[in-house]
Amino acid sequence: MKSSLIAKKSKVASGGSRKGKLTTSQLIASIKSGLPYRELEDLRVSLDLPIENLAPLLGMSKATLHRRKISGKLESAESDRIVRYSRLFDTAASVMESKEAGRLWLKSPQVGLGGAIPLGYAETEVGAREVEDLLGRIEFGVYS
C-alpha cells in the first residue's frame, strides 16, 4: 500500500490523470507544512515494520512519536524522510516486481552497498540516492 500523498504524486509522475493528484509543487508544499500522521502509519504498513523500528530511521524518539500521534501532524524534516522511504519502497517494489520482494530487498544486506541494509543506508539523502542507484543498476542489468 502506497502512502496516500505519495500515491497521488506517483500517478502524476507516471503520466496518470491529474484529477485528485499532486504536482511536485503541491507535494513540496505538503512536506513543508508537515504531512498528516497517517502518512507515517501508511509507510509503516507498506514496509511491514514495527513502529519501534521505523521511528529511529525517521529520526524520531518514542516521545516525539507520541507527540506527533497526538497532534496528528509531522514536522517538515520527518515528512521529507517519509517521502524518501516511500519513494524507495515504490522503486524497490517495481524493480523486484512485487511489494513483498521489494520489502525483503530493503530489509536485507546488499553486496552493492558493502553489506549494508538499504533501509538503514537510506537514513541520509546521500545514502538514499545510493540505494536508488543500486536499484537502477539492478533494473537495467548492470549490477556489480
N, C-alpha and C positions, 0 to 999 in steps of 0.2 A: 504494500500500500504506500503510495507516494504521499508526502506531506501535501496538504491541500494547496498552499500557495506555490509550492514547487511544482506540483502537477499542473497548475494553471500556467506557470511560466514555461514549462517543458512543452506544452501543446502549442504555445505561440512560437517557440524556437523551432519546433519541428514542422511548422507550416500549417498547424491546425487552425480551426476557426478562432477568430478573435473574440467572439461573443463570450463574456464571462471570464476571459483570460487576462493575465497580467502582461504588461510590457516590461521591458528591462527597467525603465524609469519607475514604474509602479512598484516593482519588486524592491528596488533600491530604497524608495520612499518607505515601504513597509518595514524593511530591515532597520532603517534609521529611526523610525518611530517605535520599533520593537514589535516583534511578532507575538501573536497570542500564545499563551502557554500550551494550548492544544497542539501546536506545531511540534513542540518537544515530545509530547506523547505520541504523535503520529510517527516521528522519527524513531522513537524507542520501539514501536511496534514493527516498523519497517526493518530495522536492524535486528530485531528479536534479542534485545539486550535488556538486562535488568537496569532500572533507573540508576542504581548504585554504581554500575559500570559505565553508563553513558555520561552521567553528570561530570565526572572528572575530565573526560575528553572535551567537554564543552567549557571547562574552566569554572565549574560550579561546585561549591561545597554543599553539604546537606542542608545547612541553614539557608543558604542562598536559594537552593532549590525549593525549600519550603516557602520562603517569602515570595518567590515567583509564582508558585502554585496558588497562594492566597490572593495575590494581586491579579493573577490571570494574564500577566504580560511579562515578556522577556526584555532585557536590555539590548541595545544595538549590537554590541560585540557578541553576545550569546546568540542573537538572531542570525548574525553573519556566520557563525560556526554551524548552526543548524542547517543553513542553506548549503554550506560547504559539504557537510556529511550527507545531506540528501542528494546533492549532485553526484557525489562519489557512489552512493548506493545505486542510483539510477544508471550510472555508467557501468558499474560492475555487473549489475543485473543484465544489462544489454549485452555486454561483451561475453559474459558467461552463459548467456541465453536463458537464464531463469533467475527469479528473485532468490530462491534458495541457494543456488550455486554462487550468485553474487555475494550473498551474506556470508557464506562459508569462506569464499576467497578473501573477503575483507577482514575476517577474523583469524586467518591462518598465516603463519610466517611465509614470506615470499623471498625466494632467492634473489630476484631482481631488485629487492630493497635491502639486500645484505642480511636477510633472515628476519627483518622487522615485520611486524604485523601492520597491515595497511591502516587500520583504524587508529592505532597509536601513532603511526608515522604521520598521519594527516592532522595532528594536533596543531600544526602551523600551516599557513598558506603555502609556504615553500614545500613542505612535506606533502601536502595535498596535491600540489602540481606534479610532484614526482610520482605519486600514486597514479594520477591521471595519465602521465606519460607512459608508465609501465602498462596500464590498461590499453592505451593506444597501440603500443608495440605488440601486445598480445593480439589485439583485434586485427592488426594488419600483418601478422606473421613475422614480425622482426624481433620477437622476444629473444633476449640474450641473457 
